[in-house]
Amino acid sequence: MDGEASVSDGLLRLTSGQQNLSQGHAFYTYPLNFTSASVPASSSVPSFSTTFIFAIIPQYHDLSSHGLAFVLSSTKELFSALPGQYLGLLNSWNNGNVTNRLLAIELDTIMNTEFRDIDDNHIGIDVNSLNSVVSASAGYYASDGEFYNLTLFSTEPMQVWVDYDSKHIMLNVTIAPYFLFTKPSRPLLSIAYNLSSHYILGWSFKLNGDAAPLNYSALSLKAIQELAQQVHARPHSSFKTTLCIVLLPIVAISILVSAALAKVYMKRQLQARKTELEWQREYGPPSFTYKDLLAATNGFKDKMLLGKGGFGGVYKGVLPVSKQTVAIKRVSPDSKQGMKEFMAEIVILGHLRHRNLVQLIGYCRHKQQLLLVYDYMPNGSLDCYLHTEDHNTTNLCWAQRFHIIKGIASGLFYLHEDWEQVVIHRDIKTSNVLLDSEMNARLGDFGLARSHDHGADAHTTRVAGTWGYIAPELARLGKATKATDVFALGVLMMEVTCGKRPIWVNNHGEPLALGDWVLEAWKSGLITHAVDPRLDDYVEAEIELVLKLGLLCSHPSPNARPCMRLVMQYLQRDAHLPSDLELNGLLNIGSVQDEMHNQHAMSCSATVITDLSKGR
């Protein structure tokens, strides 16, 4: 024995609970060879059978430890092995090495995604690695074929049988409650594996036959019951390590290579749960495991990829349990959108509920990867309908476009004035507007969004957004406000109506700002001529309203722009645009864009700008 392992009162204790990072090993003294130098290599290796009874007594009755394992190894010197998820068998740098020459039966009560565990209560067969080659949730098959679940850390004694059939090179693992007294006829796990190159270093067994039956009357069950009663009598505020107890059989003493979770790991587990609850309270939506998202996207295969941006990729997925179709935003570690933006989306979008906002339904943090899970929008982004050259893409009629514009405005009104805090989106554009199955607009991508209390100023000091949608004062001062969002909305209104990008090239190869072009059409008395030529059935009054409102919202002076409440009143015809709306008050937007570019050149280090040719 080594580490924390000790024997007292007929019990083999693997940890004492007195030290941090503790683990215990118990080995059979003499190695047992499956082969002999005097026997031809082709001869079959002996069969063996072993059985033992164990009980896991957690210090904190509703929290488990990592568990224990039974091992066949080429060495008993496992000094480099780590406790916790490594079960006292391996470590982070040798896990998976074929030179380990190790086979183990793990009784695991923690789900470790790095080892692809199936759940937090399973039995697995491990070969040179803690990534089990086969595993199953703990339980047993009764004589009638019914499967009954078992909870490994329930404090109840359970019996395990490990049998190796050399003829069929089959390893079987069976578990059942102690009170059954007999081994179920159907094993929980079976695997074909040749053990001829392995040695048994610890457990007692019988060659070419079944292990001798246990003398149940001699087992120290009373000591187990007393320990369990002591645990349940302790207050929950006692945060100590989990104590794993294994009953020492009278006839057959098994190799027990185990590592129970020490005090520090118990505290970490409790802290992890506390942190998770804090995330739930602060960020709203529930977490998903990386394993769930990996399964939902078939391993993030390219065929599930919906699109890419500067942050990484967005994948279509189907959640394994609910079968809900979702979109999963996978933020790459080296992306421009890092933890700060990731947290912004969780903090802000996780609390928002509005029919015109993309719903964030969950998140996942896995090592360096950041993942956000949204409602799936089957009709994609708005810009694809406006600017795609694919003739198979459905052309949006005016009724749909007007409905989309009002939907976006409604979502922005909610962000600015109708939620408990003011949310400034900072990146309103057509590629960030998604369409659901009924072609309703949903504003998404809150990676650049910032929130603040009503009546307070937003604390943003850098330019963020996309060229063509950036208000002139934002380019000059780097301060985002509700008015800068309104500016972007005005540009978007004109883009949806005209079918042209905010900055586009005319027939002479000259770049033009969309606002300039619409303004010139208005000056000439032909504002409706700016409408998308693909539209042949529209209401002129609505076209004129949207284009004039778009110009007003994108006015160079932020004080001249309407608030979102007034924008909604205009769109719903509850208010009328000013009859004395002065054309001369609308400065040439092209010159404003030139100034914005000059300001950007002087302060590019504090700028996050997206090119119009790229989505996010």
QUIKAUR-V407918 format. One record per residue. N is the residue number from 0. RES is the residue in one letter. SS is DSSP state (H for helix, E for strand, - for the rest). Layout:
BEGIN
n: <N & N>
res: <RES & RES>
ss: <SS & SS>
END
This chain:
BEGIN
n: <0 & 1 & 2 & 3 & 4 & 5 & 6 & 7 & 8 & 9 & 10 & 11 & 12 & 13 & 14 & 15 & 16 & 17 & 18 & 19 & 20 & 21 & 22 & 23 & 24 & 25 & 26 & 27 & 28 & 29 & 30 & 31 & 32 & 33 & 34 & 35 & 36 & 37 & 38 & 39 & 40 & 41 & 42 & 43 & 44 & 45 & 46 & 47 & 48 & 49 & 50 & 51 & 52 & 53 & 54 & 55 & 56 & 57 & 58 & 59 & 60 & 61 & 62 & 63 & 64 & 65 & 66 & 67 & 68 & 69 & 70 & 71 & 72 & 73 & 74 & 75 & 76 & 77 & 78 & 79 & 80 & 81 & 82 & 83 & 84 & 85 & 86 & 87 & 88 & 89 & 90 & 91 & 92 & 93 & 94 & 95 & 96 & 97 & 98 & 99 & 100 & 101 & 102 & 103 & 104 & 105 & 106 & 107 & 108 & 109 & 110 & 111 & 112 & 113 & 114 & 115 & 116 & 117 & 118 & 119 & 120 & 121 & 122 & 123 & 124 & 125 & 126 & 127 & 128 & 129 & 130 & 131 & 132 & 133 & 134 & 135 & 136 & 137 & 138 & 139 & 140 & 141 & 142 & 143 & 144 & 145 & 146 & 147 & 148 & 149 & 150 & 151 & 152 & 153 & 154 & 155 & 156 & 157 & 158 & 159 & 160 & 161 & 162 & 163 & 164 & 165 & 166 & 167 & 168 & 169 & 170 & 171 & 172 & 173 & 174 & 175 & 176 & 177 & 178 & 179 & 180 & 181 & 182 & 183 & 184 & 185 & 186 & 187 & 188 & 189 & 190 & 191 & 192 & 193 & 194 & 195 & 196 & 197 & 198 & 199 & 200 & 201 & 202 & 203 & 204 & 205 & 206 & 207 & 208 & 209 & 210 & 211 & 212 & 213 & 214 & 215 & 216 & 217 & 218 & 219 & 220 & 221 & 222 & 223 & 224 & 225 & 226 & 227 & 228 & 229 & 230 & 231 & 232 & 233 & 234 & 235 & 236 & 237 & 238 & 239 & 240 & 241 & 242 & 243 & 244 & 245 & 246 & 247 & 248 & 249 & 250 & 251 & 252 & 253 & 254 & 255 & 256 & 257 & 258 & 259 & 260 & 261 & 262 & 263 & 264 & 265 & 266 & 267 & 268 & 269 & 270 & 271 & 272 & 273 & 274 & 275 & 276 & 277 & 278 & 279 & 280 & 281 & 282 & 283 & 284 & 285 & 286 & 287 & 288 & 289 & 290 & 291 & 292 & 293 & 294 & 295 & 296 & 297 & 298 & 299 & 300 & 301 & 302 & 303 & 304 & 305 & 306 & 307 & 308 & 309 & 310 & 311 & 312 & 313 & 314 & 315 & 316 & 317 & 318 & 319 & 320 & 321 & 322 & 323 & 324 & 325 & 326 & 327 & 328 & 329 & 330 & 331 & 332 & 333 & 334 & 335 & 336 & 337 & 338 & 339 & 340 & 341 & 342 & 343 & 344 & 345 & 346 & 347 & 348 & 349 & 350 & 351 & 352 & 353 & 354 & 355 & 356 & 357 & 358 & 359 & 360 & 361 & 362 & 363 & 364 & 365 & 366 & 367 & 368 & 369 & 370 & 371 & 372 & 373 & 374 & 375 & 376 & 377 & 378 & 379 & 380 & 381 & 382 & 383 & 384 & 385 & 386 & 387 & 388 & 389 & 390 & 391 & 392 & 393 & 394 & 395 & 396 & 397 & 398 & 399 & 400 & 401 & 402 & 403 & 404 & 405 & 406 & 407 & 408 & 409 & 410 & 411 & 412 & 413 & 414 & 415 & 416 & 417 & 418 & 419 & 420 & 421 & 422 & 423 & 424 & 425 & 426 & 427 & 428 & 429 & 430 & 431 & 432 & 433 & 434 & 435 & 436 & 437 & 438 & 439 & 440 & 441 & 442 & 443 & 444 & 445 & 446 & 447 & 448 & 449 & 450 & 451 & 452 & 453 & 454 & 455 & 456 & 457 & 458 & 459 & 460 & 461 & 462 & 463 & 464 & 465 & 466 & 467 & 468 & 469 & 470 & 471 & 472 & 473 & 474 & 475 & 476 & 477 & 478 & 479 & 480 & 481 & 482 & 483 & 484 & 485 & 486 & 487 & 488 & 489 & 490 & 491 & 492 & 493 & 494 & 495 & 496 & 497 & 498 & 499 & 500 & 501 & 502 & 503 & 504 & 505 & 506 & 507 & 508 & 509 & 510 & 511 & 512 & 513 & 514 & 515 & 516 & 517 & 518 & 519 & 520 & 521 & 522 & 523 & 524 & 525 & 526 & 527 & 528 & 529 & 530 & 531 & 532 & 533 & 534 & 535 & 536 & 537 & 538 & 539 & 540 & 541 & 542 & 543 & 544 & 545 & 546 & 547 & 548 & 549 & 550 & 551 & 552 & 553 & 554 & 555 & 556 & 557 & 558 & 559 & 560 & 561 & 562 & 563 & 564 & 565 & 566 & 567 & 568 & 569 & 570 & 571 & 572 & 573 & 574 & 575 & 576 & 577 & 578 & 579 & 580 & 581 & 582 & 583 & 584 & 585 & 586 & 587 & 588 & 589 & 590 & 591 & 592 & 593 & 594 & 595 & 596 & 597 & 598 & 599 & 600 & 601 & 602 & 603 & 604 & 605 & 606 & 607 & 608 & 609 & 610 & 611 & 612 & 613 & 614 & 615>
res: <M & D & G & E & A & S & V & S & D & G & L & L & R & L & T & S & G & Q & Q & N & L & S & Q & G & H & A & F & Y & T & Y & P & L & N & F & T & S & A & S & V & P & A & S & S & S & V & P & S & F & S & T & T & F & I & F & A & I & I & P & Q & Y & H & D & L & S & S & H & G & L & A & F & V & L & S & S & T & K & E & L & F & S & A & L & P & G & Q & Y & L & G & L & L & N & S & W & N & N & G & N & V & T & N & R & L & L & A & I & E & L & D & T & I & M & N & T & E & F & R & D & I & D & D & N & H & I & G & I & D & V & N & S & L & N & S & V & V & S & A & S & A & G & Y & Y & A & S & D & G & E & F & Y & N & L & T & L & F & S & T & E & P & M & Q & V & W & V & D & Y & D & S & K & H & I & M & L & N & V & T & I & A & P & Y & F & L & F & T & K & P & S & R & P & L & L & S & I & A & Y & N & L & S & S & H & Y & I & L & G & W & S & F & K & L & N & G & D & A & A & P & L & N & Y & S & A & L & S & L & K & A & I & Q & E & L & A & Q & Q & V & H & A & R & P & H & S & S & F & K & T & T & L & C & I & V & L & L & P & I & V & A & I & S & I & L & V & S & A & A & L & A & K & V & Y & M & K & R & Q & L & Q & A & R & K & T & E & L & E & W & Q & R & E & Y & G & P & P & S & F & T & Y & K & D & L & L & A & A & T & N & G & F & K & D & K & M & L & L & G & K & G & G & F & G & G & V & Y & K & G & V & L & P & V & S & K & Q & T & V & A & I & K & R & V & S & P & D & S & K & Q & G & M & K & E & F & M & A & E & I & V & I & L & G & H & L & R & H & R & N & L & V & Q & L & I & G & Y & C & R & H & K & Q & Q & L & L & L & V & Y & D & Y & M & P & N & G & S & L & D & C & Y & L & H & T & E & D & H & N & T & T & N & L & C & W & A & Q & R & F & H & I & I & K & G & I & A & S & G & L & F & Y & L & H & E & D & W & E & Q & V & V & I & H & R & D & I & K & T & S & N & V & L & L & D & S & E & M & N & A & R & L & G & D & F & G & L & A & R & S & H & D & H & G & A & D & A & H & T & T & R & V & A & G & T & W & G & Y & I & A & P & E & L & A & R & L & G & K & A & T & K & A & T & D & V & F & A & L & G & V & L & M & M & E & V & T & C & G & K & R & P & I & W & V & N & N & H & G & E & P & L & A & L & G & D & W & V & L & E & A & W & K & S & G & L & I & T & H & A & V & D & P & R & L & D & D & Y & V & E & A & E & I & E & L & V & L & K & L & G & L & L & C & S & H & P & S & P & N & A & R & P & C & M & R & L & V & M & Q & Y & L & Q & R & D & A & H & L & P & S & D & L & E & L & N & G & L & L & N & I & G & S & V & Q & D & E & M & H & N & Q & H & A & M & S & C & S & A & T & V & I & T & D & L & S & K & G & R>
ss: <- & E & E & - & - & E & E & E & - & - & E & E & E & - & - & - & - & - & - & - & - & - & - & E & E & E & - & - & - & - & - & E & E & - & - & - & - & - & - & - & - & - & - & - & - & - & - & E & E & E & E & E & E & E & E & E & E & - & - & - & - & - & - & - & - & - & E & E & E & E & E & E & E & - & - & - & - & - & - & - & - & - & - & H & H & H & - & - & - & - & - & - & - & - & - & - & - & H & H & H & - & E & E & E & E & E & E & E & - & - & - & - & H & H & H & - & - & - & - & - & - & E & E & E & E & E & E & - & - & - & - & - & - & E & E & E & E & - & E & E & E & - & - & - & - & - & E & E & E & - & - & - & - & - & - & - & - & E & E & E & E & E & E & E & E & - & - & - & - & E & E & E & E & E & E & E & E & H & H & H & - & - & - & - & - & - & - & - & E & E & E & E & - & - & - & - & - & - & E & E & - & - & - & - & - & - & - & - & - & - & - & - & - & - & - & H & H & H & - & - & H & H & H & H & H & H & H & H & H & H & H & H & H & - & - & - & - & - & - & - & - & - & E & E & E & E & E & - & - & - & - & - & - & - & - & E & E & E & - & - & - & - & H & H & H & H & H & H & H & H & H & H & H & H & H & H & H & H & H & H & H & H & H & - & - & - & E & - & - & H & H & H & H & H & H & H & - & - & - & - & - & H & H & H & E & E & E & E & E & - & - & E & E & E & E & E & E & E & - & - & - & - & - & - & E & E & E & E & E & E & E & - & - & - & - & - & - & - & H & H & H & H & H & H & H & H & H & H & H & - & - & - & - & - & - & - & E & - & - & E & E & E & E & E & E & E & - & - & E & E & E & E & E & E & E & - & - & - & - & - & E & H & H & H & H & H & H & - & - & - & - & - & - & - & - & - & - & H & H & H & H & H & H & H & H & H & H & H & H & H & H & H & H & H & H & H & H & H & - & - & - & E & E & E & - & - & - & - & - & H & H & H & E & E & E & - & - & - & - & - & E & E & E & - & - & - & - & - & - & E & E & E & - & - & - & - & - & - & - & - & - & - & E & E & E & E & - & - & - & - & - & H & H & H & H & H & H & - & - & - & - & H & H & H & H & H & H & H & H & H & H & H & H & H & H & H & H & H & - & - & - & - & E & E & E & - & - & - & - & - & E & E & E & H & H & H & H & H & H & H & H & H & H & - & - & - & H & H & H & H & - & - & - & - & - & - & - & - & - & H & H & H & H & H & H & H & H & H & H & H & H & H & H & - & - & - & - & H & H & H & - & - & - & H & H & H & H & H & H & H & H & - & - & - & - & - & - & - & - & - & - & - & - & - & - & - & - & - & H & H & H & H & H & H & H & H & H & H & H & H & H & H & - & H & H & H & E & E & E & E & - & - & - & - & - & ->
END
